[in-house]
Amino acid sequence: MGCEVGILGKRSVRGVAAWVLLRGWRVWLLGWMFAPWAAFAVPIPLDSRICHAVSPLEGPSGALAAIRFRCGAAPSGYQSARLWLQLDPQRYRIRGEAPTLLVHQTRFDRLAVAFRYADGSIEWQEVRAGAFGDHWRPGAQIAFTPRDQKTALTSITLRVDRLASYPLLRLRLLRAGEADIETAVLGGLVGAALTLLLAGAAYNLSLALGTRRAYLGWQGAWAATVFLWGAIWSQFGLLLLPGMAGTTAAQTSTALSALSILLATLSAISALEKGRIPGPLRATALALGIAVAAIGIPATLARGPLIESIASPLAAAVLGNLGAVLACLIVGARRGSVEARDLLAAWSVPMAALALTQLVDLGTLFWGGGAQILVLFASAWQTLWLSFAASRRLARMRTERDLALAAEARASRLAEHDPLTAIRNRRGFLEAADALIATAARNQMSVALLLVDIDRFKAINDEHGHDAGDVVLCTIAARLARWEGPSCVVARLGGEEFALLTIAADRPALAFAELVREAIAACDHRAAIGDRRVTISIGVAEGRHRVDFAALYREADRALYAAKRGGRNQVRHADKVPGPVASGQRPAATG
């Protein structure tokens, strides 16, 4: 474990995010497979088995005997008052140990639960907005468990101050032991989903910065928004900000959920080039995404009937937005957009989940999480899929880039190197010579240029053929290449002419040239031309400090011609060659 932490400490944000994505999905998948058998809860429908009463907020809060309950029709006028609800746990077939009551509604000012035991005693437990204590559970649930597990319960009474909406209230009963199991399993699943979303947000945002792709930035912003929504809705955020418990958390979750739909729309639209989808379809999807945000974000402040009246137009806007975005992705995929195909595969699950939540009341399914837990899991799947797709596409782009760079490097090498001998050609020599001369100028070093010409090379070609001549050229080039290094550049200038430029300060130029001449004369060419000996002539020129390469080359060339006229197989220094050679005195051939 210590080794893994040490390694992670050296990784980039993108590397850590990828590491979490690769490992987090396993926990999430295992939990998803085995969690359905963790607990069996009994949902409590809001029917005639629940009796209710409404009283002023200023009235006594604990006088159950004074409350006159009615059973049947739904309560009214409770949004600014105190709502009382009473139920008989025995009517819901909870056997054995005393049950735990789970409440799925957090938009209220205060909630108290009274457990009446068979011996007539009453136990009160209470939470209020901003202070849920240890009653909160993952999945926006509040749990109340009677402390006396042995005495039978005769009734459970809820007292709710300023409840936002009675139809949105969800209640469940399950055994206390099973409630603990469900809490552990649901907490693990939600935690894994949030981890995937956070890692996906970091990964996609880092990719957006690296590749400068707008849709990856929107995707990262969407994942971050859904992460915040999931952390607040699941109530894990109360670990850091317990004061958000209740209405504040519920309102923030509503705003973030509406914002996430707009960000998802922007991600899908920005991934598609304008020519890939019709303009009206793009505009429709964007307009519906804005409509969802415009309706959903103000709904955070709604209470009572206003919440229920907003639900229908909001659901219509969400479904319309899903249809428009889906149409954009399908059209883009059919027109060859790789991004559209990836997004279509990634968004299919969360889009189906979101559509299902708008069409079907999932209530307290999925361990009490209902529609929200389904959307959270689907979002984690989308983040996982799209991150893998982006990684695969990025790897393909990196491979293509590496191949292009390798091809460019090969082309550059071919342009600067002689194809026969594999050493530098004239172009490569001139570029390397400029850099070497600049180095010599900075370090106050002298520069020596050696021009090398093979003696009577034309005769070798005439007697043994050009193939044999090529072998001789390659043998000599290979021997000269041994001097190639940081202080010496070797090249074939053309035909049988070679050059060496050196800035070595620890050896005289003439001595070095003699070493080169002797080494070439000692080369073995018997495989190509038999026992014939091959020699070279060398012209040497030197300069100091600010050396003009063109002038240096002319001096070395003059010395080379002097070596040829002097009988070949020798070294001549330009300083010891009297006067420049007139153009009419140059030999017709250098061999």
Backbone torsions as a table, in degrees:
resi	resn	phi	psi	omega
1	MET	NA	-41.8	179.2
2	GLY	-61.5	-36.9	179.0
3	CYS	-64.4	-41.8	-179.0
4	GLU	-63.5	-41.1	179.5
5	VAL	-63.9	-40.5	178.8
6	GLY	-63.1	-39.9	179.4
7	ILE	-67.4	-43.0	-179.0
8	LEU	-62.1	-32.4	-178.5
9	GLY	-63.0	-21.7	-177.8
10	LYS	-98.5	-1.9	-175.8
11	ARG	-86.0	159.0	174.8
12	SER	-77.1	169.5	177.0
13	VAL	-57.8	-42.4	-179.4
14	ARG	-64.4	-39.6	-179.8
15	GLY	-66.4	-42.8	178.7
16	VAL	-64.3	-42.7	179.8
17	ALA	-61.6	-42.9	178.5
18	ALA	-63.8	-38.7	179.0
19	TRP	-62.0	-43.4	179.5
20	VAL	-66.0	-41.8	180.0
21	LEU	-61.6	-40.0	-177.3
22	LEU	-68.5	-28.7	-176.4
23	ARG	-102.6	-31.7	-176.5
24	GLY	-66.5	-31.6	-177.1
25	TRP	-66.0	-26.4	-178.9
26	ARG	-67.8	-44.2	177.8
27	VAL	-61.4	-44.5	-178.5
28	TRP	-62.7	-43.1	-178.0
29	LEU	-67.3	-43.0	179.0
30	LEU	-63.2	-42.3	178.5
31	GLY	-63.2	-41.1	179.5
32	TRP	-62.9	-35.6	-177.6
33	MET	-72.8	-39.8	-171.2
34	PHE	-102.4	-13.3	-175.5
35	ALA	-66.2	-31.9	-177.4
36	PRO	-57.0	-22.3	-178.7
37	TRP	-97.3	9.6	-174.5
38	ALA	-71.8	-38.9	-175.9
39	ALA	-156.1	157.3	177.8
40	PHE	-124.3	110.0	-177.1
41	ALA	-104.7	154.3	178.2
42	VAL	-107.0	112.1	176.7
43	PRO	-70.9	147.7	179.9
44	ILE	-110.0	102.3	178.9
45	PRO	-69.6	151.6	179.4
46	LEU	-83.3	73.3	-177.1
47	ASP	-120.1	-161.4	-174.4
48	SER	-69.3	-12.3	178.1
49	ARG	-74.9	-12.9	176.4
50	ILE	-102.8	122.4	177.3
51	CYS	-97.8	151.3	-173.4
52	HIS	-140.9	163.1	175.0
53	ALA	-156.2	155.5	178.9
54	VAL	-127.2	131.8	-179.9
55	SER	-136.9	161.6	178.6
56	PRO	-65.1	154.0	178.8
57	LEU	-65.7	-26.2	-175.8
58	GLU	-80.6	-9.1	-176.6
59	GLY	-72.4	172.3	178.6
60	PRO	-63.1	139.2	-173.9
61	SER	-92.0	-18.1	-174.9
62	GLY	-116.7	4.8	-175.7
63	ALA	-86.7	81.8	-179.0
64	LEU	-66.2	-33.3	-176.2
65	ALA	-64.8	-25.8	-177.4
66	ALA	-85.6	-6.6	-176.4
67	ILE	-87.4	131.6	178.0
68	ARG	-104.1	105.0	-176.5
69	PHE	-84.6	147.0	174.2
70	ARG	-121.7	142.4	179.3
71	CYS	-117.0	137.6	178.5
72	GLY	132.4	-106.6	-174.7
73	ALA	-63.2	156.4	180.0
74	ALA	-69.0	148.5	-179.7
75	PRO	-71.0	162.0	177.6
76	SER	-143.9	161.0	177.7
77	GLY	69.6	23.8	-175.8
78	TYR	-95.8	-13.0	-172.7
79	GLN	-61.3	-31.2	179.1
80	SER	-114.9	23.3	-177.1
81	ALA	-137.0	-163.3	-179.4
82	ARG	-111.0	122.7	-179.3
83	LEU	-101.9	130.9	177.1
84	TRP	-111.0	134.0	176.6
85	LEU	-129.6	136.6	-178.7
86	GLN	-134.1	136.9	179.7
87	LEU	-142.3	156.6	178.6
88	ASP	-103.0	111.5	-176.6
89	PRO	-62.3	-24.4	-178.7
90	GLN	-68.5	-22.0	-179.4
91	ARG	-76.4	-7.8	-178.3
92	TYR	-110.2	16.4	170.7
93	ARG	57.9	40.6	172.3
94	ILE	-92.7	111.4	-176.5
95	ARG	-105.5	160.9	175.0
96	GLY	84.6	-133.6	-175.1
97	GLU	-65.0	160.2	-178.4
98	ALA	-60.8	140.0	-174.5
99	PRO	-81.3	159.4	171.1
100	THR	-98.3	133.4	176.4
101	LEU	-95.9	125.6	177.7
102	LEU	-111.8	125.6	-178.2
103	VAL	-108.9	127.6	-179.2
104	HIS	-112.1	68.8	174.8
105	GLN	-170.1	123.1	-174.2
106	THR	-118.9	5.7	178.8
107	ARG	-90.5	85.8	177.7
108	PHE	-157.6	169.3	176.8
109	ASP	-90.8	-39.1	-177.2
110	ARG	-153.4	142.2	178.6
111	LEU	-135.8	126.3	177.1
112	ALA	-126.9	144.1	179.5
113	VAL	-124.4	131.0	178.8
114	ALA	-112.6	123.4	174.9
115	PHE	-99.7	117.4	177.1
116	ARG	-99.2	123.0	-178.2
117	TYR	-91.8	165.2	-178.1
118	ALA	-64.4	-23.8	179.0
119	ASP	-84.2	4.9	176.8
120	GLY	93.5	-10.2	-179.9
121	SER	-76.3	155.1	-178.6
122	ILE	-127.5	133.8	177.6
123	GLU	-117.7	124.6	179.7
124	TRP	-102.8	138.7	170.9
125	GLN	-131.8	140.2	-170.4
126	GLU	-141.6	144.5	169.9
127	VAL	-133.0	162.7	175.9
128	ARG	-145.0	165.1	-179.8
129	ALA	-57.3	127.3	-179.5
130	GLY	88.7	-2.1	-179.2
131	ALA	-153.0	82.7	176.9
132	PHE	-90.2	-10.6	-179.7
133	GLY	59.2	-135.0	179.5
134	ASP	-98.5	19.3	-180.0
135	HIS	-88.5	-17.4	-176.1
136	TRP	-72.7	148.9	179.1
137	ARG	-134.4	157.3	177.6
138	PRO	-58.1	148.3	178.6
139	GLY	86.9	30.1	178.2
140	ALA	56.8	43.1	-178.9
141	GLN	-117.4	151.4	175.0
142	ILE	-122.7	126.7	-174.7
143	ALA	-108.6	137.0	175.5
144	PHE	-128.5	118.0	-178.8
145	THR	-120.6	125.0	178.5
146	PRO	-63.4	140.3	-177.8
147	ARG	-73.4	-32.2	178.8
148	ASP	-87.6	104.3	-176.4
149	GLN	-89.3	-5.1	-175.5
150	LYS	-99.8	-35.2	-178.3
151	THR	-81.8	135.9	-178.0
152	ALA	-68.8	149.6	176.7
153	LEU	-94.9	139.4	176.1
154	THR	-103.1	-25.3	177.9
155	SER	-161.7	157.4	173.1
156	ILE	-126.8	126.8	-178.1
157	THR	-119.0	133.8	176.6
158	LEU	-109.9	135.3	174.2
159	ARG	-120.3	114.7	-173.5
160	VAL	-121.1	123.9	176.9
161	ASP	-94.7	126.6	175.1
162	ARG	54.2	55.1	175.6
163	LEU	-69.4	136.0	-176.3
164	ALA	-70.9	-45.4	-176.0
165	SER	-154.4	119.2	177.8
166	TYR	-68.9	-41.2	-179.9
167	PRO	-62.1	-23.6	179.7
168	LEU	-87.6	-1.2	-179.8
169	LEU	-74.2	133.6	177.7
170	ARG	-125.7	131.8	179.8
171	LEU	-126.5	145.6	176.0
172	ARG	-141.5	151.2	173.1
173	LEU	-123.0	136.2	172.5
174	LEU	-155.9	161.2	-177.9
175	ARG	-61.9	147.9	-175.0
176	ALA	-60.0	-42.3	179.6
177	GLY	-63.7	-40.9	178.2
178	GLU	-68.6	-31.6	177.3
179	ALA	-63.0	-39.1	178.1
180	ASP	-65.3	-40.8	178.6
181	ILE	-63.7	-45.2	-179.5
182	GLU	-61.7	-40.3	179.0
183	THR	-61.4	-43.3	-179.3
184	ALA	-65.5	-44.8	-178.2
185	VAL	-67.2	-47.5	-178.9
186	LEU	-64.1	-38.8	177.5
187	GLY	-62.1	-41.3	177.8
188	GLY	-64.9	-42.2	179.8
189	LEU	-65.6	-46.6	179.9
190	VAL	-64.2	-41.2	178.6
191	GLY	-61.3	-42.0	178.5
192	ALA	-65.1	-42.2	179.4
193	ALA	-63.4	-42.1	178.9
194	LEU	-65.9	-37.1	177.9
195	THR	-63.0	-43.5	178.0
196	LEU	-62.5	-41.4	-179.7
197	LEU	-65.6	-42.8	179.9
198	LEU	-65.4	-43.7	177.9
199	ALA	-64.3	-40.4	178.1
200	GLY	-63.7	-38.4	177.9
201	ALA	-63.0	-47.6	179.5
202	ALA	-63.3	-41.1	-177.5
203	TYR	-65.8	-47.2	-177.7
204	ASN	-69.0	-37.0	177.7
205	LEU	-66.7	-38.3	177.1
206	SER	-67.5	-37.4	175.8
207	LEU	-64.5	-39.7	179.8
208	ALA	-62.0	-40.5	178.4
209	LEU	-68.2	-37.3	-177.7
210	GLY	-75.8	-36.7	-175.9
211	THR	-103.2	-9.7	-178.8
212	ARG	57.2	43.1	176.0
213	ARG	-105.0	122.1	-174.2
214	ALA	-64.4	-39.4	-174.0
215	TYR	-66.3	-29.8	175.9
216	LEU	-69.1	-34.4	175.2
217	GLY	-64.9	-45.0	176.5
218	TRP	-63.7	-38.4	178.2
219	GLN	-63.3	-42.6	177.2
220	GLY	-63.9	-40.6	177.6
221	ALA	-64.7	-38.8	177.3
222	TRP	-62.5	-47.4	-179.2
223	ALA	-61.9	-39.4	178.4
224	ALA	-65.3	-39.9	179.3
225	THR	-66.1	-43.8	178.8
226	VAL	-65.7	-35.1	175.9
227	PHE	-60.8	-47.6	178.9
228	LEU	-62.2	-43.4	177.8
229	TRP	-59.3	-47.2	-178.9
230	GLY	-64.2	-38.7	-179.9
231	ALA	-65.8	-38.0	-179.3
232	ILE	-78.2	-45.7	-179.2
233	TRP	-62.4	-43.1	-178.6
234	SER	-70.9	-12.3	179.5
235	GLN	77.0	7.7	172.2
236	PHE	-64.0	-26.9	178.3
237	GLY	-63.2	-19.4	179.2
238	LEU	-68.1	-17.4	175.9
239	LEU	-63.9	-31.2	179.4
240	LEU	-100.0	-38.1	-176.7
241	LEU	-127.6	75.0	-177.8
242	PRO	-63.0	-22.9	-179.5
243	GLY	-69.2	-11.4	178.7
244	MET	-80.0	-9.3	-173.4
245	ALA	-55.1	135.0	175.5
246	GLY	100.9	-133.9	-172.2
247	THR	-61.3	-41.9	-178.5
248	THR	-59.9	-45.8	179.0
249	ALA	-64.3	-41.7	-179.5
250	ALA	-64.7	-42.2	179.3
251	GLN	-66.0	-41.9	178.3
252	THR	-63.2	-40.4	178.9
253	SER	-62.4	-41.6	179.2
254	THR	-62.2	-44.3	179.9
255	ALA	-63.8	-43.1	-179.3
256	LEU	-66.8	-36.2	179.3
257	SER	-65.8	-40.0	177.1
258	ALA	-67.0	-41.0	178.9
259	LEU	-64.4	-36.7	-178.3
260	SER	-64.0	-34.7	178.6
261	ILE	-66.3	-40.3	177.0
262	LEU	-64.1	-42.7	179.5
263	LEU	-65.5	-38.0	177.2
264	ALA	-63.8	-39.0	177.8
265	THR	-63.4	-44.8	178.8
266	LEU	-63.0	-37.6	178.4
267	SER	-62.8	-45.9	-178.0
268	ALA	-67.4	-42.6	-176.2
269	ILE	-70.2	-42.5	-177.8
270	SER	-69.9	-19.1	178.2
271	ALA	-75.0	-19.2	-175.3
272	LEU	-102.3	129.8	177.1
273	GLU	-65.3	150.9	-175.2
274	LYS	-60.0	-31.9	-179.9
275	GLY	-76.8	-9.6	-176.3
276	ARG	-81.1	-30.7	-177.3
277	ILE	-130.8	151.2	178.9
278	PRO	-61.9	143.7	179.8
279	GLY	-59.1	-44.9	179.3
280	PRO	-60.5	-36.6	179.4
281	LEU	-67.0	-41.9	177.1
282	ARG	-61.5	-45.2	-178.8
283	ALA	-64.2	-37.6	179.4
284	THR	-64.3	-45.8	179.3
285	ALA	-61.0	-43.4	-179.6
286	LEU	-66.0	-41.8	-179.6
287	ALA	-63.5	-41.0	179.3
288	LEU	-69.0	-35.2	175.3
289	GLY	-63.0	-42.1	176.8
290	ILE	-65.3	-36.9	179.4
291	ALA	-63.6	-40.4	177.9
292	VAL	-60.3	-45.4	179.2
293	ALA	-66.0	-39.3	-178.0
294	ALA	-66.9	-32.7	179.0
295	ILE	-85.7	-42.8	-172.0
296	GLY	-73.4	-40.6	-176.2
297	ILE	-66.5	-45.7	175.3
298	PRO	-64.1	-23.2	-179.7
299	ALA	-65.8	-12.2	179.6
300	THR	-62.6	-27.2	-177.6
301	LEU	-93.9	-2.1	-175.6
302	ALA	-75.3	151.6	175.7
303	ARG	-139.8	155.3	173.1
304	GLY	62.9	-138.5	-175.4
305	PRO	-59.5	-27.2	-179.3
306	LEU	-62.4	-36.8	177.8
307	ILE	-60.6	-44.6	-177.7
308	GLU	-69.8	-32.3	179.0
309	SER	-73.7	-29.0	178.9
310	ILE	-75.5	-25.8	-172.4
311	ALA	-57.8	-43.5	-175.9
312	SER	-66.9	-52.3	177.9
313	PRO	-63.8	-32.3	177.9
314	LEU	-66.7	-42.6	177.9
315	ALA	-63.1	-39.7	178.8
316	ALA	-64.1	-41.9	179.2
317	ALA	-65.4	-39.8	179.4
318	VAL	-64.3	-46.8	-179.8
319	LEU	-64.5	-40.5	177.2
320	GLY	-63.4	-41.4	177.8
321	ASN	-63.0	-43.3	178.4
322	LEU	-60.4	-43.6	179.7
323	GLY	-63.8	-41.9	-178.8
324	ALA	-67.7	-43.9	178.9
325	VAL	-64.6	-41.4	178.3
326	LEU	-61.3	-41.3	178.2
327	ALA	-63.3	-40.8	177.8
328	CYS	-60.1	-45.0	-177.8
329	LEU	-67.8	-39.5	-180.0
330	ILE	-65.2	-45.5	179.2
331	VAL	-62.7	-44.1	179.4
332	GLY	-62.9	-40.3	179.3
333	ALA	-65.3	-40.0	179.3
334	ARG	-67.5	-25.1	179.6
335	ARG	-94.0	14.3	170.6
336	GLY	91.7	14.5	-179.8
337	SER	-80.4	119.1	177.9
338	VAL	-66.0	-40.7	179.2
339	GLU	-61.6	-39.1	179.7
340	ALA	-64.0	-40.4	178.5
341	ARG	-64.6	-42.6	178.9
342	ASP	-64.3	-44.8	-179.6
343	LEU	-66.1	-37.2	179.8
344	LEU	-63.3	-42.8	177.9
345	ALA	-67.7	-38.3	-177.2
346	ALA	-74.1	-39.8	-173.9
347	TRP	-86.1	-9.6	-175.7
348	SER	-59.9	-43.0	-178.3
349	VAL	-69.3	-52.8	179.4
350	PRO	-64.5	-32.9	177.8
351	MET	-66.6	-41.6	177.2
352	ALA	-64.9	-40.3	179.3
353	ALA	-64.6	-43.5	-179.4
354	LEU	-65.9	-40.9	177.5
355	ALA	-63.1	-39.5	179.6
356	LEU	-62.8	-39.3	-179.7
357	THR	-67.3	-25.9	179.1
358	GLN	-83.0	-23.3	-176.1
359	LEU	-100.8	-26.8	-175.2
360	VAL	-126.8	135.9	175.6
361	ASP	-82.2	104.7	-177.8
362	LEU	-81.9	-8.9	173.8
363	GLY	54.3	-123.2	-177.8
364	THR	-107.2	24.7	176.6
365	LEU	-65.6	172.7	179.2
366	PHE	56.9	57.7	174.7
367	TRP	59.1	31.8	177.7
368	GLY	91.3	-9.6	-177.7
369	GLY	-77.9	-23.8	177.5
370	GLY	61.2	-142.4	-176.1
371	ALA	-62.5	-36.4	-175.3
372	GLN	-65.3	-41.2	-178.8
373	ILE	-68.0	-33.7	177.2
374	LEU	-64.3	-44.4	178.6
375	VAL	-64.4	-39.1	-179.6
376	LEU	-64.0	-45.4	179.0
377	PHE	-65.2	-41.7	179.1
378	ALA	-64.1	-36.8	178.4
379	SER	-66.8	-38.9	176.9
380	ALA	-62.9	-40.3	176.7
381	TRP	-61.6	-44.9	-179.1
382	GLN	-61.0	-44.2	-180.0
383	THR	-62.5	-42.7	179.8
384	LEU	-62.5	-48.3	-177.5
385	TRP	-63.4	-48.7	-175.8
386	LEU	-68.1	-33.5	177.1
387	SER	-65.3	-42.1	177.0
388	PHE	-65.2	-41.5	179.6
389	ALA	-63.3	-43.0	178.9
390	ALA	-64.8	-38.7	178.4
391	SER	-64.6	-42.0	179.7
392	ARG	-63.9	-43.6	179.6
393	ARG	-67.1	-37.9	178.4
394	LEU	-65.7	-39.9	177.8
395	ALA	-63.5	-39.5	178.0
396	ARG	-65.2	-41.6	177.8
397	MET	-64.4	-38.9	179.3
398	ARG	-65.8	-39.6	177.9
399	THR	-63.4	-44.3	178.5
400	GLU	-63.0	-39.4	178.4
401	ARG	-64.5	-43.7	179.9
402	ASP	-63.0	-39.6	177.9
403	LEU	-64.8	-40.2	179.0
404	ALA	-65.5	-41.4	178.3
405	LEU	-65.1	-39.0	178.4
406	ALA	-64.9	-41.3	178.0
407	ALA	-64.4	-39.7	178.0
408	GLU	-64.5	-40.3	179.0
409	ALA	-65.2	-40.2	178.1
410	ARG	-64.5	-42.4	179.1
411	ALA	-63.4	-40.8	179.1
412	SER	-65.2	-39.7	179.3
413	ARG	-65.9	-41.7	178.6
414	LEU	-63.7	-34.8	-179.4
415	ALA	-71.6	-24.9	-175.1
416	GLU	-109.7	0.0	-177.8
417	HIS	-126.5	149.0	179.6
418	ASP	-75.2	125.1	-175.8
419	PRO	-66.7	-24.8	-178.3
420	LEU	-81.0	-50.2	-172.4
421	THR	-98.7	-12.1	178.3
422	ALA	70.4	5.2	172.5
423	ILE	-95.3	177.3	-176.2
424	ARG	-61.6	148.7	171.3
425	ASN	-96.5	-170.6	-177.0
426	ARG	-60.7	-42.7	-179.3
427	ARG	-62.9	-48.0	179.1
428	GLY	-63.7	-34.8	-179.9
429	PHE	-66.5	-43.2	-178.8
430	LEU	-64.0	-41.1	179.4
431	GLU	-65.6	-44.6	179.9
432	ALA	-68.2	-34.8	-179.6
433	ALA	-64.5	-40.3	178.8
434	ASP	-59.2	-44.4	180.0
435	ALA	-65.4	-39.4	-178.3
436	LEU	-69.6	-38.7	177.9
437	ILE	-65.3	-38.3	177.3
438	ALA	-63.8	-39.4	177.3
439	THR	-62.9	-42.7	179.1
440	ALA	-62.8	-38.9	179.9
441	ALA	-65.2	-39.7	-179.9
442	ARG	-67.1	-32.9	-175.1
443	ASN	-103.1	11.5	177.7
444	GLN	55.1	47.5	-178.7
445	MET	-112.3	155.9	177.3
446	SER	-84.4	157.7	-179.4
447	VAL	-120.8	132.6	178.3
448	ALA	-123.1	132.6	177.4
449	LEU	-113.9	126.6	178.3
450	LEU	-113.3	117.1	173.0
451	LEU	-98.9	124.4	-173.8
452	VAL	-115.2	133.0	178.0
453	ASP	-133.5	130.1	-179.3
454	ILE	-72.4	132.4	-178.6
455	ASP	-75.5	132.4	174.8
456	ARG	50.0	45.3	-179.0
457	PHE	-70.8	-31.4	179.2
458	LYS	-60.6	-36.2	179.0
459	ALA	-65.9	-35.0	177.9
460	ILE	-63.2	-45.6	178.9
461	ASN	-62.8	-41.1	-177.6
462	ASP	-67.8	-39.1	-174.9
463	GLU	-85.0	-36.5	-172.5
464	HIS	-114.6	-6.9	179.4
465	GLY	94.9	160.1	-176.8
466	HIS	-69.8	-28.2	177.4
467	ASP	-63.4	-43.1	177.3
468	ALA	-65.1	-38.8	177.6
469	GLY	-62.0	-37.9	178.0
470	ASP	-64.8	-38.1	178.2
471	VAL	-63.3	-41.3	178.3
472	VAL	-62.3	-44.1	178.8
473	LEU	-59.9	-44.0	-179.1
474	CYS	-66.2	-38.4	179.4
475	THR	-63.9	-45.5	180.0
476	ILE	-66.6	-41.1	179.4
477	ALA	-62.2	-41.0	179.7
478	ALA	-63.4	-37.4	179.0
479	ARG	-70.6	-40.3	178.4
480	LEU	-66.1	-33.4	-177.2
481	ALA	-63.6	-17.1	179.0
482	ARG	-65.9	-22.6	179.3
483	TRP	-88.7	-5.6	178.5
484	GLU	-62.3	133.1	179.7
485	GLY	-178.1	-168.4	-177.7
486	PRO	-61.1	-26.0	-177.2
487	SER	-112.7	10.2	-178.2
488	CYS	-149.8	135.5	178.5
489	VAL	-119.9	133.9	-178.1
490	VAL	-119.5	141.8	-179.4
491	ALA	-154.9	157.3	168.4
492	ARG	-102.9	115.7	-175.8
493	LEU	-81.0	-19.3	-179.2
494	GLY	145.7	146.8	179.6
495	GLY	57.5	-125.9	180.0
496	GLU	-104.3	19.2	-176.8
497	GLU	-104.3	132.2	179.3
498	PHE	-124.0	168.0	179.0
499	ALA	-146.8	147.6	172.9
500	LEU	-131.9	130.6	174.8
501	LEU	-117.3	123.4	-175.8
502	THR	-131.1	147.6	176.5
503	ILE	-121.7	16.5	-179.7
504	ALA	-62.3	127.4	-177.2
505	ALA	-94.6	-6.3	-173.7
506	ASP	-96.4	6.3	178.8
507	ARG	-146.0	138.2	177.9
508	PRO	-66.6	147.8	-176.7
509	ALA	-63.0	-41.1	-179.0
510	LEU	-64.4	-41.4	179.4
511	ALA	-63.6	-40.4	178.6
512	PHE	-65.0	-41.1	179.5
513	ALA	-63.7	-39.8	177.1
514	GLU	-63.4	-38.3	177.5
515	LEU	-62.0	-42.0	178.8
516	VAL	-64.2	-45.7	-178.3
517	ARG	-60.5	-44.1	-178.4
518	GLU	-67.5	-38.2	-179.8
519	ALA	-65.4	-39.5	179.7
520	ILE	-70.1	-38.3	179.4
521	ALA	-64.9	-24.6	-178.8
522	ALA	-87.3	-1.6	-178.7
523	CYS	-66.4	146.3	-178.4
524	ASP	-96.1	116.0	-180.0
525	HIS	-115.8	16.9	-172.7
526	ARG	-61.9	-32.3	-178.7
527	ALA	-65.1	-25.4	-176.6
528	ALA	-103.1	-42.1	-172.5
529	ILE	-131.0	17.5	178.1
530	GLY	74.3	-141.6	-175.5
531	ASP	-86.9	5.8	-178.0
532	ARG	-64.5	134.7	-178.8
533	ARG	-90.8	137.9	179.8
534	VAL	-114.3	126.6	179.5
535	THR	-122.1	170.4	179.9
536	ILE	-133.9	158.1	171.0
537	SER	-114.9	143.4	-175.1
538	ILE	-130.4	132.9	171.5
539	GLY	-109.5	132.4	-174.3
540	VAL	-119.4	137.3	173.3
541	ALA	-138.4	143.5	-178.3
542	GLU	-127.1	154.1	176.2
543	GLY	-150.2	161.7	-179.3
544	ARG	-128.3	151.1	175.5
545	HIS	58.2	-117.4	-175.1
546	ARG	-81.0	89.6	-174.8
547	VAL	-90.3	133.3	173.2
548	ASP	-93.3	112.1	-173.9
549	PHE	-62.0	-40.4	-179.0
550	ALA	-60.4	-42.9	178.5
551	ALA	-67.1	-39.6	178.8
552	LEU	-62.9	-39.6	179.8
553	TYR	-65.3	-41.1	179.5
554	ARG	-62.6	-39.4	179.6
555	GLU	-67.1	-42.8	179.2
556	ALA	-66.3	-36.5	178.6
557	ASP	-65.5	-39.1	177.5
558	ARG	-64.1	-40.3	178.9
559	ALA	-67.5	-35.8	179.2
560	LEU	-64.1	-43.8	177.9
561	TYR	-63.3	-34.6	177.4
562	ALA	-65.3	-38.2	178.1
563	ALA	-66.0	-36.6	178.5
564	LYS	-66.7	-44.5	-178.8
565	ARG	-69.3	-24.7	-177.7
566	GLY	-81.8	0.4	176.2
567	GLY	121.3	0.8	178.1
568	ARG	69.2	175.4	179.8
569	ASN	50.9	49.6	-179.5
570	GLN	-155.2	168.6	179.1
571	VAL	-115.4	132.9	176.1
572	ARG	-127.5	138.2	178.6
573	HIS	-99.6	138.0	-176.2
574	ALA	-60.3	-32.0	-179.1
575	ASP	-67.2	-19.9	-177.5
576	LYS	-105.9	9.4	176.9
577	VAL	-104.2	116.1	-175.9
578	PRO	-72.0	125.3	170.4
579	GLY	60.9	150.3	175.7
580	PRO	-68.2	150.4	179.7
581	VAL	-80.4	128.7	177.6
582	ALA	-67.1	151.7	-175.8
583	SER	-61.6	-31.2	-179.5
584	GLY	-75.4	-16.3	-177.9
585	GLN	-91.2	-8.7	-177.9
586	ARG	-69.2	140.3	178.0
587	PRO	-69.4	155.4	-179.0
588	ALA	-69.2	-29.8	179.2
589	ALA	-134.5	150.4	-177.9
590	THR	-92.3	-8.7	-175.9
591	GLY	-60.9	NA	NA
